[in-house]
Amino acid sequence: MKCSFKPLSSLLRILPPVIKRYSTMQTTLTQPALLPATARRQWRAASGASGPRRSPPGLQLCNGLGSKQRHPREQQPRLAATASTAAAEAATEAAGPSSQRKELPKNFDPAASEEGLYQWWESSGYFKPDESAPGQPYVISMPPPNVTGKLHMGHAMFASLQDIMTRYQRMRGRPTLWLPGTDHAGIATQMVVEKQLAAQGRDRRAMGREAFEAEVWAWKAQYGGFITQQLRRLGASCDWSRERFTLDSGLSEAVLEAFVRLHEKGLIYRGSYMVNWSPGLQTAVSDLEVEYSEEPGTLYYFKYPVADSDEHLPVATTRPETILGDTAVAVHPEDERYKHLVGREAVVPMSGGRRIKIIADEYVDREFGTGALKITPGHDVNDYEIGKRFNLETINIMNDDGTLNAAAGAYAGLDRFAARKQLWADMEAEGLVIKQEPYQMRVPRSQRGGEIVEPLVREQWFVRMEPLAKPALESVANGDIRILPERFEKVYNFWLENIKDWCISRQLWWGHRIPVWYVFDSEEAATAASSSDRYLVAKSEAAAREQAVKQYGEGVVLKQESDVLDTWFSSGLWPFSTLGWPSATPDLERFYPTSVMETGHDILFFWVARMIMMGLEFTGRPPFQTVYLHGLVRDEKGRKMSKSLGNVVDPVETIQQYGADALRFTLATGTSPGQDLNLSLDRVNSARNFTNKLWNAGKFVLFNLEKVDDAEWQRLAGVDLSSAASTSGLALPERWVVSSLHRTVRDITAAHERFDFGEAGRLLYDFVWSDFADWYIEAAKARLYGGDETAAAQTRAVLVYVYDKILKLAHPFMPFITEEMWQATPHEGAALIAAPWPSAEAAVDASADAQFEALQAAVRAVRNARAEYNVELGRKIAATVRVDDAELRAALQAEAPVLALLAKLDAEQLSFVGSEEGAAMAGQEGQIELVVGEGIEVFLPMAGLFDAAKEIERLQKQQAKLEKELAGLNGRLSNPKFVDKAPEKVVAEARQQAAEMGEQLAQIADKIAKFGSLA
């Protein structure tokens, strides 16, 4: 099937039979903005349309027909694709050569093409898995960005890499599914809506839970799609018709099922444990939601009185207010200073005389502070563990909002920081203060609220992790799951081997409400208490009531747990819940387990490990085969991007300035797996230059197709040079570039298969920029414009064949520019996004490679000589090429026009000789001898090469200037004051500079002497 652009008038002639055949399809051909950039220009030229270009509101066509834009969930799976394919076939039949020879703009215009191309791809069904494709499905579950999110470079990184994987596998012919979705982001979303309500003078507690949830759903309906629209700007080719949300009905059912099953197995329990508590949000937060920052603080030294004596223990702390919750003082068992106090009691300062034990524990660092450690099990993670070992009392002195409670005595009601200040003042008045000194602290702050997080013991819901961790460890150890880079296996293993139970409850209203119902004897009792020792776990209140009647009889009152589940609980089910689990859906059967989980290395254990544990627990199979971990995107200096530093690079603004293709290529090729990327806009600009190179190469191809007839155009669309037989009759440059292409295809394919996208991009860049643009396009001009139409036709075929494969290799990285250019050049098929990947088994011609490399070496040698002897740019010079090997000499002689063109030689004075004649020429006066390689030399007669007298004059001026500069430099170096007083580095640099000048003067003197005989 061929695809070519036609003026709108041509398309209108073929529409009736197409519409009749596909009557369910609605067309929008009256809008030129729906056509690709190339076709729009043709339409405007044909119709005389003028005025400003409009952004494409609908799809963009390569094939003349498309459906109106509809929401992805309303699309029929392949209807649009089928109809547009039929239209493409009809358009091809009516095509004429004039439609393929329209001039392209100087540069690719992303703003004019990207949106329309994306809408066309999506509306045509190209993002859906092709159910007719053979082989094992390739499936990626998109890490769900927060519904509150705005696109940042981390999103851009994962979207670029996952789209590269998806597009590559789609072109490889596999049924490919990239399944998108968003996370309800419990804390972040509730914060956003609460701030919105506060601005309106409203409060969620006054509204009630049901009304607040309705407000959040309304906010989600209005703003929740913002992040997914931005992902579209990047070209993310995911199947939006399958888009999921962690709070949609299907995933909510999965969460209920998972909770109930885990509880039935005894893996979910309620208990008191140390958690990260956010006083501002008034909820427990996960480790991932806590960010640590280095901040200046204070280390407070004070006296801890020893009971019934005049002695005291010197103790240091960074949080004096927690003294009120101390239940022991610990020292090291081998610390001679305090050994005699172990077993005695100390009196808690400002507590009214409360006594605590003095204990010995090896955890204490004798070198830190005073060597004596206050133990506060209720407010420090490490102290909590010590408290459990010694069976110490756990005292909580803090309310949920960060104020002190009744356990703090006289300080109750004060904010934690105000209490710190007041307590320290009171201790100073009592003579208990020793000193205070500045201290750099690692402060835990809430990622969402920004306030300092408090370690507090709270009654929460937990998951026992050890039984789940063992199978997850085994799945990586036995190779069922591969982690890339492999070094992160150690991180994964360490976390799972030392795993702690997971706090899954959050004190929020937005999220999956925990399916637990507490049982009370009366409404009064239910109102008075938030929980009960009697509770039931069920998927619904009706199911809970049925259980309650059986266990407790009629008349009991049920009250559902107010907490919601940690967002990571639903995210842990993501790879299989999005495919329909717990129901046995066709998608679950077809697409699970998934193929790859691509995400940042920073959430390996927060999310990836939990998905593995949940997948093995609920499906009996690993959720994915490969974990690919990318690094973080940092600024060009290696710093983390943050608003406070002012170094945030906005991906949307970058796309607007440079185009999505340039940003994608930069992100994908700028680093290796697991390594952080230091992003510089100079690199993005370099990538844009590469897209321009690709565009200009295509323009060169199209320029040389302007005069071909329709028959040749169609033949070019189907040209196949993959076999050795198909290239045997071609000239050396053509055989070489095809061979180099095939080797590049092989290497790029291998790089994709091992997830080395940086290497794949580098190979592509080198081939396009060097082999194709710098060498072959220049060499091709000898035959394209040499007067031999047969040779020119062969060269055109090679240009089209190679460029077609280049576009296919580049498409996963740069989908927009490649699709736009592919539609303008001869091709088979309706869309590049669905075109087959080039074969990695195509023939490689080692002989052509070696022979053309010899030609390249000769060209480089002559070019270097021209530069060294300052030969005028336009002057063509004579040359004799000595080639000892007869076969190679014949091959190079056959390409004399190419050698003359590339090296700017006089073709009429270019000759080739063998070893005997070459040996006779060696050492003769008046010529330059260039050693190209073993058995290859080039002789350039100096006479006529340049104006010797003029060159000597130029060299003498350069000589005089250098001698003057060297004299001044030597004068400084001979001055003892400079040598003795100047920094050693400056003196060394001056000496190095003087040595380099001396070498330059020697080279100039040598040239002047050599040229003197020719003047």
N, C-alpha and C positions, 0 to 999 in steps of 0.2 A: 504494500500500500504506500502511495506517495502522498506527501503533504506539501502544499504550496499555497502562497498567498494569491488571492485574486481580488481585483477591484470589486466593490460592493455590487456593481451592476451584474458582474458575472455570477456572483453568488445568488442573486435574486432569481436568475434564470433556472437554477437547479433546486430552489427551495420547495416548489409544490410537491414533487414526488417524495422528497425526504419527509416533509411534514405529514403527508398522507400515510407514509409507512410508520412514522412514529407520532401518532396523533396525540399522545398524552404529553408531548413536550411543548413548552411554550418558548417562543423565540424572541430574541431582543436585538435583531440585526439592524433595527432602525437607529441604534445608538452607536456611532462610530467609536465612542470611548470604550466599547466592549471589545474592540479588536486589539491585537498586539500592536506595539509601537510601529513596527514595519508596515503592517496592514493599515493602521490609521493614517500613516503618511500617504499611502497609496489611495485610500478613500478620499482624503482631502484633495489630493492632486486631481483625481478623476472627477470629483463633484464640484470642485471650486470652493469647497468649504473653507472658511477662514475663521479668525477669532481665536481667543485663548484656548489652550488645550485643557480639557477637563480631566479630573482624576477619574479613572475608570470606576463606575459605580457597580459594575457587574463583572462578568467573566471576560477573559481575554482569549481570543481564538487563534488557532493556527489552522483550523480546518473548516471555518465558515459557519458553524452553527453551535449554539449552546443554549442552556436553560437559564431562565431567570434565577437570580440569586435567591436561595431559600435557606432557612435555618438547617444546619447539618442533620438534625434529628428528623426533618421532614423529607430528606432526600431519599429517593429509591436507590438501592445499592449501586447499580451499574447502568441505570437508564440513561443518565446524561452522557456517560462515556460511550455507550452504544450508539446513541443518536449522533454525537459529534464525530464518531468514527465513520458512520455512514455518510455524513455531510462531507467529511474529508475526502472520502472516495469519490463522491460525486464532483467535488470541487477539482480534484485532480484530473478527472476526465475532461473537464472544460478548461483546464489550465492552458495558458499560453506563455511563451518565454518572457514576454514583457513584464509579467508580474514578479519575476525572480531577479530583475536587474535594477531595482530601484536603489538609489544611492542611500547609504546609511549615514547617520549623523557622524560628526567627527569623533565623538566619544559616546560610549554607552551612557544613557540617562536613566539612572535607577528610579528616580522619582516618577518618570513617565511610564515605567514598565512593571515595577515590582508588584504593585497592588493588583493590577489587572491580571498579570500572570498567575499570581497566587489564587485569585478568585476563580480563574479558569480551571486550574488544577483541581481545586476543591470541588467546584460544581460539576466537573466532569468525572468525579469519582476516583481520581488517581490515588487518593490517600487511603482508600480502602484496600484491604487485602484481596488480591485476585484469587478467587476460589478455584479458578481453573488452572492456576499455576501448579506445577508439580513440586514435589519435595517437601521437606520438613518446614513448617512455618517459622518465620523469624519474627520474634515478638520482643518488644521493649515496652515496659511500663514506665511512663514518664513520672519522675519524682514530682508529686503534686505541689506546685508552688502555693503559697498561702493566698487565699481568696482576697486578702487585703493588699496583696503585693503589687509593687511596681517593678518593672523589669530592671534588673541590675546585671552587672557583668557576670555574676555567678550563674544567673539564669541563661544569659547569652552563651556562656561556655557549655552548659549541659545541653541546651537546645541545639547548638551547632554540632557538637559531637554526636548526639543521638540522631540528628537528621542526616549526618554523613553516613552513619551506620545503616540507617533505614533506606536512604536512597541507593546506596551501594547494593544492599541485599535485594531491593526491589528490582534493580537493573540486572541482577544475577538470576532473576527469574523465580525467586522464592515468594510464596504468599507472605506478605509482609504486613505486620500490624504494629504501629506505634500508638499505644493507647494513652490518651491524655486525660488530665483531670486536675482538680484543685482541692486543697485541704481547707477545712473550715476554720483552722487556726484559732482555737478557742480563746486564748488570752488576747491575741492581737485584735481579733474581730470585736470581742466584747469591749475592749478599751476604746476602739474607734467609735463604736456606737454610744458608749457611755459619755465620751467627750462631746459627741454631737448632741446628745440629750441635755448635758450640762449647759451647753451654749443656749439651749432653749428654755433653761430653767426647770428641767425635769430630772427626776432621779429614778433609777430602776427599782429601788426598793419600794418606793411609793407606788410605782406602776404595778408591781407584781410580776411574777415570773412569766406568765402566759403572755401578757401584753408586751413585756420586754422582748421575748423571743419573736413575737410578730414584728417588732421594730427591726430586729436584726435580719430577719428574712427579707423584709422590705429593702433594707440597705443592700443585702446581697443581690437582690434582683436588679437593683439600680447600678451597683458598682462592681459586682463580683466578676464580670467578664472582662474587666480592664486588662488584667495580666494576660489572658489568653489572646486577646486582640494584639497585644504587643509581641507575643510569641509568633503570631502570624507574620509580623513585620520581618522577623528573622528568616522566614521561609520554612518554618516547622511543618513538615508534611505528615502530621499525625492524623489519625482518623477521628475527626471531630464528631462524627455521628455516634461514636461510642464514648464520648466525654463523660466522665464521672465526677462526683462530688462526694466527699467523705461523709456528708450528712444526707445524701439522697436515700430514698427508701430501700434500695437494694443493699447499699453498704451498711445502712442502719440495721437491717436484718442480719447481716453477717456479723456485726459487732455483738448483737444480742446472742446469737448462736455461739460465738466464741467465748463470751463471758460465762454463759451457762455451762458449756462443756468444761471449761477450766475449773469452774467452781465444783462441778460434780466430781472431778478428779482430785479435788482437794488442793488444787494449785492456786486458788484465789482465797484470800483470807483477810480479815479485818484485824488490825493491830496497831500498836503505838511504836513509832520509829522516828529516827531523826530525818527531817526533810529540809529542803531549801524553802524557806518561807518568805514570800514577798509581802511586806506590810502594806505597800501601796495598793497592790492588786488583791491582797488578803486571800491568797491561795498558795498552795504548794506549787513549785515550779520544778521542771526537770533540770538535770545537769546541763543539758544543751541550752537551756534558757537562762543560764547564769554565765556572765562574762566577767573575767578577772582583769583588773587593771592595776598597774603599779602606781601607787599614790603616796604622797607624803603623809605620815601619821605621827603618832607619839607613843613612846614606850614609857609606861608609868611604873615607877619603882615604889613599893610601899612595904610597911612592916606588917607581918601576919603574927599577931601575939600568940605565944604558946601558953596554953591554959595552965593556971596554977604556978606560974613562974614569971620572972622578969625578962625571959628570953623572947626573941621573936625570929621568925623566918623572913628573910628578905625575898620578896616575890615581885615579878614584873608581869605586866599585862598590857594589852593594847585596848581592852574594853573594860574599864573599871566598873561600869554599871553591873556587869555580870558577877561581880564579887558577891552580890546579894543572893546568887543562886549556887554558890560553891557548896560542895558536900565533902571535899577532902583537899589536902595539900600533899603533893607527891614529890619525893626526892629519889635520886638514884640509889640503889641499895649499896653501892660501893663508894658513895661520896662521904669521905671522912668528916666533912664539915657538919653533916646533918644526921649521921648514923645514930647518934644517941637520942634523937628526937622521934625516930620511927616507933609507932605504937602509941605515942602520946596524942593529945588533942590540941587543936588550935581554935581560937575564937574568931568568928567571922566579923570583920570590922563593920560597924554601923548597923549590926543586926539585932542589937539588944542582948547580946551574950550567947548567941547560938554557937554550939561547939561542933567541930568536925574532926575526923581522924587525920593523922599524919601517916601516910603510907609510903612504901618503897616500891618502885616500878622501873624496870629497865628502859621503858619508853622515854623517860626523862633525859634530856640532853644537858649534861653537866656544864657544857661550855656556853649554853645560851642563857642570856640574862643573868640570873643569880644562881641557877641550878636548882631552884625550887619552883614547882609548878602548881598553880591553883587548878583544881579540877571542878569543872562545871558541866556535869553530864547533860543538863537540859539545854545547853546553848553552845556546844562545840562538838564536832563530829568525833574527834579523837578522844575527847574527854568522855563522850558517850560510851565508847568501847572500853575505856578504862573502868568506867562506872559499872559496866556489866561484869567485868572480870572480878571486881571487888564487891559486887552487890551493893553499890552505893545508891542512895536515894537520888531520884531525879526531880529537881525543883524547877518549875517553869515560872519565871518572873515577868513574862511578857504577854500582853494581849495581842490579838490578831493585827491590830493597827499600829503596833510598834510602841505603844505606851506601856508603862509598867503596871502590873496588877497588884493585888493585895499581898502576894508573897514578898513583895519588895518593901513592905512596911511603910515607913514614912515617905517613901518616894513613889508610892502608888499614884497613878494618874499622870505622872510626868512622861513626856516623850523620852525615848531611850537616850537621845543625845543631850537633852536638858538634864536628865538624871545623871548622866556621866559627869557633867560639869558640876552639878550640885554635890554629888557624892564625893568627888575629889576635894572640893572646898571644905566639906565637913571633915574629911579624913585629915586634911592639912591642919584644921583647927584642933584636932585631937592629937596631933603630933605623930601621925602614922605615915606621913609622906616622907620618902627618902629623896627622890628626885624624879624628873621627867626629861626625856631627851628625844630629839627627832628620830624617826624610824620609817624607813621605806616599807610600805605594806602592800600586800597583794589582796586587793579588796574585791569581794564578790558583789556584782551588781546585777539586778534584773535586766535581762536583755530588752524587755518590753517597757518596763516602768522607769528604769534607770536608777532606782533607789537601792541602797545596800541591802542585800539579802541576809536574813537571820537564820542560822541553823536552829530549828525548834523541833521538839518532840510533839508529834500530833497523831491522833488516831486517824488512820487512813486505810484505804484498801490496797492490798499488795498482791503481786503475783510471785509465787515461788519459782525462781529462775533456774536453779541447779538442775532439776529434771529436764528442763527444756534445753539447757545449754549443752548437755552431753551429746545428743544427736547432731546438734549444730557443729560442734567441734569435729565429730567423726565425718560429717559430709564434706568438710574441707580437707581433712587428713586423707580420706580415701579417693579424692579427686572428683567427687560428684559435683563440687563447686570449685571453680578456679578463681582466685583473687589476683587481679593485676593492678599495680605491680606486685610481684610475689612477696616483696619485703613486708607488705601490710598483713600477711598471714600471721606474723609474730604479734602484731598489735591486736589482731582479731583473737588469736588464741589466748593472749595474756588477759584480755578483758573477760572472755568467757570462763577462763579457768579461775578467775577471781571475782566472779559475778556476785552481786548482791540482789536481794529481792527488789522488785520494781514497784515503786509507789505509783499507782495508776489513777488515783482519785485527785480531782481538782475542784476547788471551791468556787466554781463558776456556774453560770446559768446557760451559757452557749456551748453546746456540745452534746455528746451522747450521754444522756442521764443514766446513771448506774442502775441496772435492773434489779434492785434490791428493795424489798418492802418490809419495813419494820412492823411488828405485831404489837398492838396495845389492847388493853382490856376496855378502854373507853375513849371517847373523843377528848375528854379533859386530859387524860394521860398523854394522848398523842400530841395535843397542842403544847403541853408543858415540856416535852422532851424532843430532842432532835433525832435520837436513835434509841434502839432497844437491844437487849441481849438476844431477843427472839427476832429472827428475820427469815425471809424467804427469798429465793432467787428464781426469777421467772422472766419469760420474754414479754409478758404483758400483765397488766393489773388483773385481768380476768383469770389468767392462769395462776397468778399468785393467790387470788381469792379462793380458787378451787383447792389449792394446796392448804390454805389456812383453815378452810372448813374441815378438811380431812384431819389436820393435825390438832387444831385448837377448838373446833366446833363453831357454831354460828355465833354472831354477835361481836366478834373481835374487829378491831379497827386497824386498817392498813395505812401506812404512810410511807411513800417512796423516798428513798435516799435522795438528798438534795444535790449531792456532788455529781459532777460529770466525769467521764473518763479522760485520761491524758490523751491528747491528740495523737500521740505516737501509738496508742493502742489500735485505733482504726487504721493508721498508716501502716502498721505492721502486717495487716491483712491485705494490703493493696494489690499485690500481684495476682491473687486469686479471687478476692472479693469483687474486683472490677470486672471479672469475667463471669460473674454470676453465682459464685459460691455463697451459701451452702447448697444451692440448687444445682442439679446436674445439667447445666445448660450446654448447648452446642458449642458456644464460645469457650467454655471451660474445658470441654473435651478436645477441642481443636487447637487451642492456643496456650494451654498450660501443660507443663511448666514453660515459663517464658525463656528467652534466650540470654538476654544480657540485662543486668542492672547497672546502669551508668550513673554515677553520682560523685559528689565530692568526698575526698578522703576524710574530711572532718566529721562526717556522720556515719562512718563505718560501723561503729558499735551502737550509736544512738538509734539508727534506723535499719541499716542493712542486716546486722546480726539479729535484730528482732524479727525482721521479715523471714529470715532463714529459720529461726526457731518456730515461728507461727506456721510457716508453710509446711515444715516437717510434721508439726503436731496435728494440723487439721487436714492435710491432704496426703500425708505419707510420702511426699516427694519434695525435693528441693524446689524453691520457687523460681530459680533461674540457674543457668549453667555457668555463667561467667559474671563476675563483679569487676567492672572497670572503674577505677577511681581516678578522677582528674584532680589537679591541684587547685589552689585558690588563685584568683586574679588579683594581683597587687598593682600598685602604681609603678611607674618606670624606675623608681628608686627602691622598689622592693617593700614599700610600706603598705600596710593594710589600708584599703580605701575607706575613708570616713568623712562625714560632713565637717567634723571639727578640724580636720587637717586641710579641708578644701581640695582634696585630691581625687574626688569621685569622678569617674568618667562615665557619663550617661550613655548607655547603648543606643537608645532611641535617637539622641542627638548625633551620635557617631554615625548611625545609619543615614540620617538626613544629610550629613556632610560628605560621607564617603561611599555610602551604599551598603546594603546588607552583605553582599558577596565579599567585599573587602574586609569587613569585620569578622565574618565567619572564617575566612581563610587565615586571618591573623590569629584568632583564638585557637583554631585547630592545629596550626603548624608551629605555633610559637613555643611549644613545650613538649615534654614527653610525659607518659602516664605517671600520675602521682606527684609531678613536680609543679611548683607554683609558677605562674606566669607573670613576669613584670611587663605590664602593658604600656606601650608608648604609642602615641598617635602617629609618630614618625613611621612605625611599623605598619600601622593601618594605612597610612598614605602610600607606603611601598607596595602593600597588597593591592591598593587601588591602581597603582601604576601597572601592576601585573594584569589586572583586568583590562586596562587600556591596551596593553600589549596583545592580549588575547583578541580583543575587539579589532585592533588594527590588522592583525594577521588574517582575521576573517574578511575584513574589507579588501585585503590584497587578493584573497581567493575569489571573492565575488567580482572584483574588478576584471579579473582574467576570465570570468564566465559571461561577461556582458554580451559577447557576440555569438555565443553558442546557441544552436537551435534547440527546440524543445526535445527532439529525439536524443541529442547528446546530454541534455540536462537529466533526462530520465535514466539514461545509461549511467551517468555519474552517480545518481542516487543509489544505484545498486552495485557499484564497483566493489570488488572483493579481491584484495591482494594478500590474503592471509597465508596462501600456500607458496612453496618455493617455486612451483611451476608458473604461478601467476606473475612472478617478478623476474623470471629468467631472461626475458627479452628487454628489460628496462635498462636504462643507462645507469652508470655507477652512482650518481647522487640520488637517484630515485630508489635504487636498491638499498643504498645505505640508510636513507631516512626511514624507509619502511622497516628495515631490520632494526634500527634504533628504536622506532616506535614499538615494535613487537617486544623488544627486550624491556622497554619501559612499562608496557602493559603488564608483562609478567612480574616485574619487580613491584609495581604499584599494587597489583592484586595481592601479592604475597604480604605487602605491608598492611593492607586492609585486613587481611585474614588474621594477622597477629596484633591488630589494634594499634599499629604504629602509624598514626595519622600524620604526625609530623614528618616522618620519612616519606610517606606517600605524597604529601604536598611538596616536599623538596624535590623529589624525583620529577613530579609534574612541572614544577617551576623551571628546573634545569632543562628539561626537554623542550618545553615551549620556548623559553627565552633563548637558549643557546642552539640546540640542534635544529629546531624548526625555524625560528625567526631569524637568528643571526647567520645560520649557515645554509639551510636548505632553501629558504625563500630567496636569498641572494643568489645561490647557485642556480635556482630554477629560472631565473631571468635569462640565462644564456640560451635556454631552449624555448622559453615562452616567446622571446622576441628575436629568435635567431633565423626566422624565415622558413623553418621546416615545420609544416602544420602537423605532420604525423608525430614528430617529437613533442611539439607543443601540446597536442591532445593527450599524449601519455603523461606529460608533466601535470596537466590539469587534473587528470584522473588521480594521480598520486597526491596532489594538493588536497583534493576533496576527500580522499580516503583518509589521509593522515589527520586532516583538520576535524573530520567527523569523529574520529577516535579520540582526539584531544578533547573535544567538547564532552564526550561521554566520560572520559577520565576526570574531567574537571567538574562535572555536574554535581556530584555529592558535596563538593566544597563550595561551589559558586553556582547555585541552581538558576538564578535569574538571568545573568548575562549569557549563560550557555544555552538556555532554552530559547532566548530571544534570537541569538545568532543561528542556532540550529534550524529554527523555523525559516530563516532566510537563505539557507544553503541547501543544496540537493541532499535529500535524505529519504529514508523509508520509515514509515510509521507516522502516527498522529502526534506524538509528543515525546520529547527527549526524556522526560521523567519516567516513561514506561519503555524506553528503548533498551535493547539488550546490551549488556556490558561486553566490551571487546574480549575476544578470546585470549586467554593467557597461554595458549598452546600454539599460536601462530609461528610461522617459520622465521628463524633468525639466520642471516647470511653473514657468516664469519669472514668470508673472503671480502665481501663488500665493505664490512666494517674496517678491516685492516687496510684496504686500498684507499678508502676515503680518509682514514686517519692520516695516511701518508700525505695525501693532498692537503689536508688541513695543516699539517706540520710545515709543509712547503710554503703555504700561504702565510702562516704566522712568521716564518723566518724572513720572508720578503718584506712583510709589513714592518717588522722590527727594524730591518735594515733601512727601509725608507724613513722611518722615524729617527733613527740614529743619525743618518746623513742628511736629515732635513730636506728630503726630496719634495718638491712641490706636489700638492695634493692631486692636481689634475694631470701630472706628467706620467705618461706610460713609458715603461722602460723595457729594455731587452733583457732576456735571461736564457741561460742554458741549464737544463735540469739533467743531472747525472743520476741514473737509476741502474744499479747493477743487475737487479732481478728483471729478466726479460718480460715475464708476465705482468709484473707491476708497472714496468715502463710502458708497456702497451696500454694498460688500463689508464695510466695518467695521461699518456699522449692522446688517447681518445677524448679526454676531458680537458684538452688544452684551452678551449674557449672558456670553460668554467674557471680554470686556474688563472687565465689572463684577466677575467672579470673580477675575481675576488682579490687578486694581488696587484691589480692595476698594471699588468704587463702588456707590452706591445705584442699582440697575437702574431703578427707577421715576423717578429724577431724572437719568437719563443721556439726553442728547439729542445730535443731530448736526445741524450747520448747514453751509451753503455759504459761499462767499467773501463775498457781500453781507451776510448776517446776521452773519457773523464779524467783518467790518470794523466793523460798527456796535457790536459788543460790545467791541471793543478799546479799552483805555484807561479803561474804566469803573472807578469807585471800588469798593472792597470785594471785589475778586476777584484771584486769582493767575493770571497768564497764562504758560502753559508752551509754549515753542516746541519742537515735536517734530521738525519737519523742514520742508522747503520745501512750503508750502501746507497745513501741518497744525499746529494749535494746540489746546491743552486749557485751558479756563477753569474754575477752581475757585473757587466763592464762599467767601470767608473766613468769612462768618457761619455759625456752626455747625460750622466746620471744627475748631475747638478752643476751649478756654476761654481767652479773651484775657487776662483778669485773672490767671489762674493761670499762664499762660505768661510774662507780664511779670514776675510775682513770681519765677519760676524763673530768668529771664534776669538779673534784678537781683542775685540771689544769686551767680550765676556771674560777673557783672560785678564785684561787690565782691571776690570771691576773686582774680580775675585782676589787678585794680588793686593789691591788696596785694602779690601776687607780683611784679608789674612794678615797684612802688616799691622793693622790696628789691633787685631785679636792677639797676635804675638806680642805686641807691645804691652797689653794688659797682663799677659801670662808671664812676661819677664819682669813685671813690677812686683817686688816682694810684698808691698802693702796689700795688693789685690790678692796674691796667692795666700798670704798669711791670715788676712782678716775676712775675706769673703767666705760664705758658707761652702763647705766641702763639695756639696752638690753642684753649686754654681761653677766652681773651678773645674770640676770634672766635665761638666757640660761644655765649657769653653774649650777645654783640651780636645774633646771629642769633635767639636765643630771645626777646630783648626785642622785636625787630622783629615776630616772629610773634605775640607777645602783643598788640602794638599793633594788628595787623590783626584779631585776634579781637575785641578791644574795640570796634573800629570797626564790625564786623559786628553785634555785640550791640546797640550803640547804635542802629544802623539798624533792627534788628528791633523794639526797644522803641518807637521812634518810629512805626513802621508799625503796630504792634499797639495803640498808644495810642488811635487813633481807633475801635477796636472794643470797647474795655473798657467 
